Amino acid sequence: MSERLEVRILKRLPGFTLEVAWTAGDGVAVLFGPSGAGKTLTLQCLAGLLRPDEGRLVVDGRVLFDAGRVDVPPQARRVGYVFQGYALFPHLTVADNVGFGLRDLPAARRVEKTAEVLERLGLAEHARRLPRELSGGQRQRVALGRALAIDPALLLLDEPLSALDAPLRRALRDELRAILSEWRTAAVLVTHDFTEAYRLGDRIVVYDAGRVVQSAPRSELLWQPASEPVARIMGIRNVLRGTVVKATPDRIQIRWRGQLLEAVNSPSRSYLPAADSPIAFFIRPEYVRLIRKDRGAADPSHHMNLMEGAVVGEEDFGTTWSLRIRLDAPGAAAQGDHDLEVEVPHLVYEILEIDRDRRWQFSIHRGSIHVLPA
Amino acid sequence: MSPDTLDALALSLRVAVLATVVNALVGVPLAYLLARRRFAGKALLDLLVTLPLVLPPTVTGYYLIVLLGRRGWLGAPLYAATGWTIAFTWYAAVVAATVMALPLLVRTARAAIESVDRDLEKAAYTLGRSEWRTTLEVTLPLARNGILAGLVLAFARALGEFGATLMLAGNIPGKTATVPLAIYTAVQTGEQSTVLVLVAILTALSCVVLVAAGRLGARAT
C-alpha cells in the first residue's frame, strides 16, 4: 500500500510534549485516544496552525513542513479542517460559509461550485440560512462542505460527532462515512470513542500522553492490541494478568486465579515470554460461554478452559445482560468483586433463567483469550 | 440661547466627533493587538492606555502638557520648527478628549474581540485568508456590536471631558470652552438659564448614549 500521509512531529509545550510518527495510506486515518493525548495538536500541525519544533509532514508527496526548510503557511496548504463544534461563521449564510474558501475563483465559477457542493450534501434548500437556524446534523454538513469545497489535498476532522445527541450521532456517523468514501479525500479524524474510530477509520493510530502507542489497520487493532495500555485505552473489558506456564509459537499456557488457561499465540508476533513471567491478556465478555445444564455434564475435552463460579452482580444494557462472575477460587477476585465480566443476549438470559440460577460453568475457547505482549 | 452657548455646543460636538473618529482609528487596532497578539511591552502599553481611566483628569492633563506643551517633550521641537503649539487651541481639546476616551473604547473593543472564537479565525486561515483579511471579514464583523458600544461610550466620555481639557486647552470662550467648561463658567458667573439649557442637553445626550450602548451590548452577547 502506498503511503499518502507521512507525519513526524516533535512539539514541546509547557507541561506537555507531543512526539509522534505515523504514516497512513488511502482512506481515513483515525487518531484515537483519551482527551489531552495530543490528537488535536497533531491536526493543528497538519493544518499549519501550530509549528512543530522538529519533524516532517508530507501529503501525497507534497512536503508541507520540514523543520528549518519548509513551512507552507495554512493559507496555501489546501487542508480542509472541520473543527470541533464546526466553527461556522455565524454572520454568513450557509452558501457564503461553503463558498468562503473559493474567493480566488471567478464569481460565476464560485457560485457554480458552491451550488454543486450544497447539492451533493443535500443543503441546497438551506443556502440562504444562517448557521444558528440549522440543526446539528445540517451544521456538520455545512462544515464538511466548507472544508471540501476547496478540493483539499487532506481533510481534517476534529471530533466531528461530539457536538451531537446520541441518537443523531449514530445516524450521522454512517452519513459521514458515506461522504468520506464518496469524496475519496485522504482524511485524518480525531475521536476518543472507539466505536466511532472503528466505524470511520481504515487505519487507527492510538495516542496516549503525546505518543503513539499503536498504529494499525482497524481490524488488527481490534483483535491484536499491541499492549495492555492500548487495550485499556480502547476500553476493552476483562483485561487480566496471570503468569506464564509455558509458551510455544502457537500456544501459551497461563496460570490465573487457580485455573490453567490455554490461549492461542500469534505465530506472526513470535511472542515467547519466559515461564513464570507475568503476562496480560483479555477475554471479550461476549466470548465467554455458559454451559447448559440440560445437556449433561461438561466435557473437559470438548469445553476448553472450563471453570466454575457464581453470578455476583448483573446489569441490564437493554439488549444484553452483563454478568459479574466470581470464580470458585481462593484469594482476591481479579476485578474488585468479580473475576470475569460475561455478556449474554436477553434471549439467552431468559431461556437459561439466569435470574434464578446463579451458579454456572463457563468455558472460553483458546482463540478467545488474547495475549497482550509486554 | 446666547452665541457663547451655541459656540460651546458646536465646539463640543466637533471635538467629541473628531475624538471618536481618532479613537476608532487608533483604538480598534490597539484593541486587536492587545486581544490577539503577544509582544514585548504589551503589559506596559495596556497600562498606558488604561491609566487615564483611573488617574484624576487633571493629572492626565498635566502629563499632556509635559508631553505637548510649548516646552514639552514633543511640543518644544514642534514649536522650534513651526512656531506653533497645540496648547490652548481647540485641537488640544480633541487630544485631551481622545486620550480620556481611549481606555473606554479599547477595553470594550478588546473584550469583544477576545470573545470571538479563535477557531473561526483558524478556519479562515485554512480557507486561504491572510490574518489581515480574516480580521476584516471575520473578527471585526463579529466584534462589531462591542466595538460600536465602545465607540458610543467613547463619544460620551469625549463630550463630557472637563479636567484634562481645562489643563491643556484652557477655557477660552468660543475657542476651547466646550459645554462642560461653559457650564462651569456659567455657574461661576451666575447665568442660571445657560446652566439649565446646557445641563439639560448633556443629560439628554447621556441618556441616549446609555440606551444605545445598552442595546448594542445586549446584541453583542
Interface residues (C-beta under 8 A of the other chain):
Chain A: Q44 A47 G48 L49 P73 P74 Q75 A76 R77 V79 G80 Y81 F83 Q84 G85 A87 F89 P90 H91 F100 G101 R103 D104 R146 A147 I150
Chain B: D117 D119 L120 K122 A123 A124 Y125 T126 L127 G128 R129 S130 V138 P141 L142
